[in-house]
Amino acid sequence: AEALAEDDLSLALRLTREAGAILLEHWGARERLAVDRKRAGDFVSEADHASERHLRDGFARARPEDGWLGEETGEDTGEAAGRGRRWIVDPLDGTTNVLRGIGHWAVSVALEEDGALILGAIHDPVRGETFAARRGRGATLNGRPIGVADTADLSAALFGTGIPFGGMDHIDDHAADIARLMPACAGVRRMGPAALDLAYVAAGRLDGFWERRLQPWDIAAGLVLLREAGAVVEGWAPGERPEDTGTVIAAPSALFPGVAAILRA
């Protein structure tokens, strides 16, 4: 009954921080566990699953009628699919960083209602930073309001992106994006977890972000943060919603036309 009294954002923040605490325990033990590749992989999958299990159980208890979409456990429409609500969750964004001992990873939770993203929480346990936003209420970092950078000149702008790897068939497209954008801006960062990249744009640490073909759980919470922080957010085509395609271009309004024109060229 007590959990039901929490509003949606308070619930999301509590569960996201609890999941972060579970992940920190695994992170603290990684040197002992990540002895060889097989065991390292097992360790990460164990951390991912422990975090997702905690989140799924917590939302199921507090909001039994809501649907669920999680990276590890997939989709569940909940007791009353007609209610049109679902939690979209990445229990650990930045698994490769965890494996390598790089302290840049996060837990990401979003709430979708009737096809619209209305709430997002992204928690970075290593830095103790929690980014949060509710539609129409603005975006915060550890409870303090945040907004996009006021950079007005593309030549001074710093962008984040994710670079495809392995056998992904859009590697060449992305390499061409970078070749077009690099001469026009101050730099590009590729740090790993898309959730934190989007949160960093919302907080003004990065001036913008773009990436193709991301999964819903990679971007759902970040899209709410970006919109509430004042970013322009589109897909590859003007007017396209990133939640429909997985492809994101985001930047403050002063920079968006310039960067979008370069990327879409």
N, C-alpha and C positions, 0 to 999 in steps of 0.2 A: 504493500500500500504506500509505503514511504517513497519508493522509486517512482510510482505513478504520479506523485505530487511534483516531481521535477519537470520543468519545461524541457522541450526538445533539445535546446542548446546546452543547458546544464547537464542533461543526461549524456549528450555526445561528448562534452568536455570531460566529464568524470570518467567515462569508460575509455576514452582515448588516452587519458593520463594513466589510468590503471594498466592498460595494454602496454604503454610506454615503460612502466615500471617493470613489467614482466620481461620485456625485451632487454632492458638494462641489465637484468640478472644474467641473461644469456650472453650479452655483450661483455660483461665483466668476467665471464668464464671462458671467453673465446680462445684465449691463448692455450688453455689446457685442452680444449676440445678440438680446435682446428689443427690437429697434428698432421693429417694428410688430407688429400682432396676429398676422398669418400666421406671421411668423418666430418670434414668441414661442411660439406653439402648437407649431411644429415643434421648437423647442428643448426644450420640456417633453416632448413625445412621445419625442424622442431620448434624454433623460435617463431617462425611465421605462423605455424599451426596453433601454438599456445596463445599467441596474440589474437588470432582470428576466433579461436574457441571462446576466449574471454569476452570479446566484443559481441559475438553472436549470441552467447548465453545471456549477456546483460541486456541486449536489445529485446531478445525474445521474452525475458521476464518482464521488462518494463513496458514494452509495446508489442504484445503478442499478436496483434492484428496487422502489424506492418510487414511489408515484404523485405527481402534481403538480396543483395548482390555483393558477394565477396570474392576476392581474387582466388582464394584457395578452395572455397566450398561452393562457388557458383551461385545460382539463383534459386530463391525460394519465394513464392508469391505471398506467403503468410496465410493466416486464417481467413482473412477477408480481402481478397485481391481487389475487389471493387472499391476498397477504401482509397486506392490510388497512391499509397505512400510506400516508399522503400528506402532502406538505408544502403548506401553504396560505400564499400569499405575496402581499403588496402591496409592489411594488418602490419605490413612492413614494406615501405617503398624505399629501395636502396639496398637490396639484399647483397649485391656484389660488393658494395662499400663495406657492409658488415663483415663479409667474408675476408676482405683485405685489411680489416682493421682501420678503415677510414670512417671517422666519426661524423658522418653526414647521411642521415637516414631519418625516416619519420613514419608516423601512423596517420592515416588520412580517413576521415569519415564525413560523408555528406548525406543529406536527406532530400529526397525528391518527392514532390507532391503533385499529382496529376500532370506528370511529364515535365514539371519545372523544378529546377534545383533551388532550394530555399534556405539551405543551411550548410555550412562547412566548418570543419575543425581539422587542423593539421598540427600535430604535436611532435616536436623534436626533443626527444628525451635527453640526448647528450648535452645540449645547450640549455635545457630547461625552458624552451620557448614554445608557446602555444598560440597559434594564429587561429582566429575565429571570425565568423561572419554569419549574419542572419539577414535575409533579403529585406531591404528597406531600413536596416538598423546600423549600417556601416560595418567596418572591419576593425579588428583589434589584434594587438600582440600583447600577451600577458595582461589583458584588460585595458590597455591604452590604445586610443584610436590611431590607426595607420592610414596612409594614402600613398598613391603612386608618386614617383619622383617628379620634380618640376623641370627636368631637363627639357630644353626647348630645341636644342640643336642636335641633329642626328650624329654629327661628327664627334660629339661628346658622350654619346649613349653607349651603355654596356648592356649586351643582350645575353640571355641564357638560351640554351637549346639542348636537345638530346640527340646524340649522333647514333644512327642505326649501326648495327654490328652483325657479324656472322654472315648469314645468308639472306638477310633482309633485302628485298628487291628494290627498295627506294634509296639505297646507299648513294647511288650516283646523283639522284635528284637533290639529296641533302647536301652533298659535296658542292654541287653547283650553287645552291642557296648560299652557302658559306662564302664561296668565291665571289658572289655578287655583293654580299652584305659587308664583308670585312673591310674593303677599301673605304666604305662610307661611314663607318662607326668607330668607336674607341676600343672595341674588343668584344669577344664572344666567350662565354664560360660554358663548360659542359661538366656539370658536377654530379650527375646521376639521377637522383630522384626528382621526377617532374613535379611532384606535389610541393617540394620545397622551392623549386624554381618559380612556380606560380605564386607561392606565398611571398617569396623575395621580391617579385615584381609588385605585388600588392603593398609591400612595406617600403618600396622605393629603393631597395638595395640593388636590384637590377632594373633597367629601364624598360625592358620588354622581353618577350619569349616567343619562340615558335618551335613547333615540332609536328610531324605528320604521324597519323595512325596510332594514336595512344589508346589505351583501354579506358573504359568509363571510370574505373576505380583510381586510375592515375590522375585524372583531371577534375573529377566532379567537385570535390571540396574547394580546390584551387579556383575554379570558375566562379564560385560564389564570392570568394575573397576578392578576386580581381574586379568583379562588377561593383561590389560594395566599396572598394578602394578607389574607384574612379577610372579604371582602365577601359579602353575600347577592346572588345573581345569578339573575334570573328573566326570563321574557318578559312579555308583557302579561297573560297569564293565570297564576294561581298554579301553580307546578310546571312551567311551560313552559320549555324550554331555548332560549335565544337562538340557539344554533347551528342550531336547527331552523326558526326563523322570521325571524331577522335583527332582531328587536325586542328591546331590552335595557332592563331597569331594574336598576341596581346601586347599593348603598349599604351602609354598615356595619349590623350587625344592630340597633343601637339606633335607627337612623333609617329602616330599610327599611319597617317597617309603616306609618309615617306618610306617607312620600313615595309608596309604592305605592298607598295608599288614595286619595290626592289625584289621582294620575295615572290610576288606573283608574276614578275616579268617573264 
